[in-house]
């Protein structure tokens, strides 16, 4: 028997995902036609013998109620539950706090997955690799460009055995281009190691009692657990060659959307839009909700998701974008490398355009200037006719009567 834990954090986190997180928690934001964590759930549901999925965070209970009700319909053989922390306990602290729930039914092992990633989730491969060694944890790893590696947890592994020899979270200097993806497979025996990490943290606080600064009681998975496991030779890596993206900023939802759509084209093409005799031109992988209305003269794709009740007018061009519920895009307009928020209106012959995300960049501003990135329109943004919005982040309920470039519009 196996279980899975999805770590969703809480409302005080994910501030870099604004303005989209002002209206929906990041884990429930739709990419490729489904909430981010729905892709996690679909992946773990394929594991034979997996009986339960626990979503751990400190959002209000009602936030995930609809998602869990839908999960019960989609996956009747899996028990999906939300466990709310009484406060932010940290990524390892939440797991330890709910250890009795995780260990109920005596699972042999359990997956832990961060919510803010998009991934091919080669979980069966991790299980197979984990069964061949005696480590307490197998983590999913991937290679990233050398200049971006220190933004992640970096590790050095023994090539013959994949045993992790050294792990450092966000090092100051280059250590390795092999990083942790935020997907872990733990033996149930790991809770004794988490207890040791908790005791070590408490002892460190007691030694520093004379300091004025308040101690941080949150127990972190990467910093407080993985490093001791690597030092004790109990940590292994399973390296994936498939896609992996972090979803930190609002703009990072667009490349994640593209990655999932391309995966869908290979594995479940029936979910994607197809060219119909009297329908719009479809290029590449495109998801269109059945309730959306698309003019036959529009050209959509590649890498586009269009949400419920959206209305796309004549001659509209949409590429590398997420168009959310109830959006209206009027005739002749262009939406490129952008997210258009719920209930927004784009006038005729307008242009909403961003820049493609380079690598794994999550920078919103640099030296006080808006970085070249995806354009984001928050909820209920109105863009008037013939207006150009390029490389901007627009907060909700704005009416844009002039063109803007490289700005954050409050």
KARABEL-V234419 format. One record per backbone hydrogen bond with DSSP energy under -1.0 kcal/mol. NH is the residue of the N-H (numbers start at 1). CO is the residue of the C=O. Records with the same first field share a line. If there is no record, write none. Layout:
NH: CO + CO
This chain:
2: 49
3: 109
4: 52
5: 111
6: 54
7: 113
8: 56
13: 10
17: 14
18: 15
20: 17
22: 19
23: 20
24: 20
28: 25
29: 26
31: 34
34: 31
36: 29
37: 27
38: 35
41: 37
42: 38
43: 39
44: 40
45: 41
46: 43
47: 44
50: 47
51: 2
53: 79
54: 4
55: 81
56: 6
57: 83
58: 9
63: 60
68: 64
69: 65
70: 66
71: 67
72: 68
74: 70
75: 71
78: 75
79: 51
81: 53
83: 55
85: 57
92: 219
93: 219
94: 90
96: 92
97: 93
98: 94
99: 96
102: 98
103: 99
106: 103
108: 1
110: 186
111: 3
112: 184
113: 5
114: 182
115: 7
117: 115
118: 245
120: 243
123: 121
126: 122
127: 123
128: 124
129: 125
130: 126
131: 127
132: 129
133: 130
136: 234
137: 234
138: 185
139: 236
140: 183
141: 238
142: 179
144: 177
148: 145
151: 148
152: 149
154: 168
155: 178
156: 166
158: 163
162: 158
164: 235
165: 156
166: 156
168: 154
170: 152
179: 142
180: 153
181: 140
184: 112
185: 138
186: 110
187: 136
188: 108
190: 187
191: 188
192: 189
194: 190
195: 191
196: 192
197: 193
198: 194
199: 195
200: 196
201: 197
202: 198
203: 199
204: 200
205: 201
206: 202
207: 203
209: 206
211: 208
219: 89
224: 220
225: 221
226: 221
229: 225
230: 226
231: 227
232: 228
233: 230
234: 229
236: 137
237: 162
238: 139
240: 141
245: 118
247: 116
250: 16
253: 250
254: 251
256: 252
257: 253
258: 254
259: 255
260: 256
261: 257
262: 258
263: 259
264: 260
265: 261
266: 262
267: 263
268: 264
271: 268
272: 269
273: 286
279: 276
281: 298
283: 300
287: 304
289: 306
292: 289
293: 310
295: 312
298: 295
299: 316
300: 281
301: 318
303: 285
304: 285
305: 321
306: 287
307: 323
310: 307
311: 327
312: 293
313: 329
316: 313
317: 333
318: 299
319: 335
320: 302
322: 338
323: 305
324: 340
326: 308
327: 324
328: 344
329: 311
330: 346
332: 314
333: 330
334: 350
335: 317
336: 352
337: 319
339: 375
340: 322
341: 377
343: 325
344: 341
345: 381
346: 328
347: 383
349: 331
350: 347
351: 387
352: 334
353: 389
354: 336
355: 373
361: 358
366: 369
369: 366
371: 364
375: 337
376: 392
377: 339
378: 394
380: 342
382: 398
383: 345
384: 400
386: 348
387: 384
389: 351
390: 404
391: 353
393: 407
394: 376
395: 409
397: 379
400: 382
404: 388
406: 390
409: 393
